């Protein structure tokens, strides 16, 4: 069955999977969503005997139906290889009464590697399928992890350029060093004076600028996106939830068909939406537990049905979640509105004009599978310390937000179904916050000094990604105001 993709803001705009991957964003700022989600009609016991790559093919072949088997297997096998430091790709670790799905074993030690390792291959294949002659310019905003993972994935890929914008003072020192030391003749990294939402808005505005698109076309360029708004990011993320479930079947923790819960620390809502799409495909997930930090716009939304970004933007120790405009939530809004693109467009227009919208009572009823809560900075630090003490397991700040919210969920509901917690980054990426949470004696040391201290107390090898940047040369030093993003892109591309 062929799956086509349509815009959340205009259901008449339809494209193939490869066209959706190439375009990144639909017209008028809409996001591409599948017209249907096919059933994963493979026995879960059979899937439990498969490798990560084999599970990936079973899931992705049902969603990306205009790719041939040969094309898709080439993309999968090229992405999920020795770039990951474990053959399992995404191991499941049982600690503190839950199953931590470690999504940080790729080359940039964050969960974004899971999708951004494959996106360049999907994009290049899509360009060939659609006879694209232009160079593809990947234009992306990052709150810390997408940027490095995208840069690493696209560095020196023929026929592509990549420009990453990040909030200059809104990422961890190690996240910034990873980006600004990135090699590759086709890579550009720009710090903006502003926050992630400013960067994301600037990128979306450029995607929607018809005049800029024409100028770029005349020069042999066209934009695409590596953000989670690109369906080529979202579909690969569905895979690891199916894989995690089948590992629980394989080790006897559950029987095929048993329900599990999933906890995801989220800002832009893409990672938890991938779990939701996996359930739509047939994966037995009972509850989606949405974990926020002090920027709790999503928690407030699930509590009230009102999405309101008119609030203080808080810089936290979990910066990848410091987001007030959760782009991928639009895909869920479209779904709970009964796939009504007019209703969705009306709500998104309200968000643009007034900074808020409210869903209907009928739409609220369609959110019963979701539970939202948040973790304060103090609670996040306490969880890191507590789980290190009880299980000698060290987690990063984002994973700690999820673990904290999971504890709140169990206390509120008594629901102790087997649970998978998405562990989204290596603690080595946030050494200062992690080590100071464990013991205040580490305060005042530099991030790289604390790498060695973390290594001592954890016994976990320092990832190559960290070793590579210890003394790496700064290659990108452009900083611009949020109002100068388009001007900066024009300069980089020579328009």
Buried (B, 14 or more C-beta within 10 A) or exposed (E): EEBBBBBBBBBEBBBBBBBBBBBBBBEBBBBBBBEEBBEBEBEBEEBBEBEBBBBBBBBBBBBBBBBEEEBBBBBBBEBBEEBBBEEEBBBBBEBBBBBBBBBBBBBBBBBBBBBBBBBBBBBBBBBEBBEBEBBBBBBBBBBBBBBBBBBBBBBEBEBBBBBBBBBBEBBBEBBBBBBBBBEBEBBBBBBBBBBBBBBBBBBBEBBBBEEBBEBBEEEEBBBBBBBBBBBBBBBBBBBBBBBBBBBBBBEEBBEBEBBBBBBBBBBBBBBBBBBBBBBBBBBBBBBBBBBBBBBBBBBBBBEEBEBBBEEEBEEBBBBBBBBBBBBBBBBBBBBBBEBBBEBBBEBBBBBEEEBBBBBEEEBBEBBEEBBBBBBBBEBBBBBBBBBBEEBEBBBBBBBBBBBBBBBBBBEEEEEEBBBBBBBBBBBBBBBBBBBBBBEEEBEEBEBBBBBEBBBEBBEEEBBEBBEBBEEBEEBBEBEBEBEBBBEBBBEBBEB
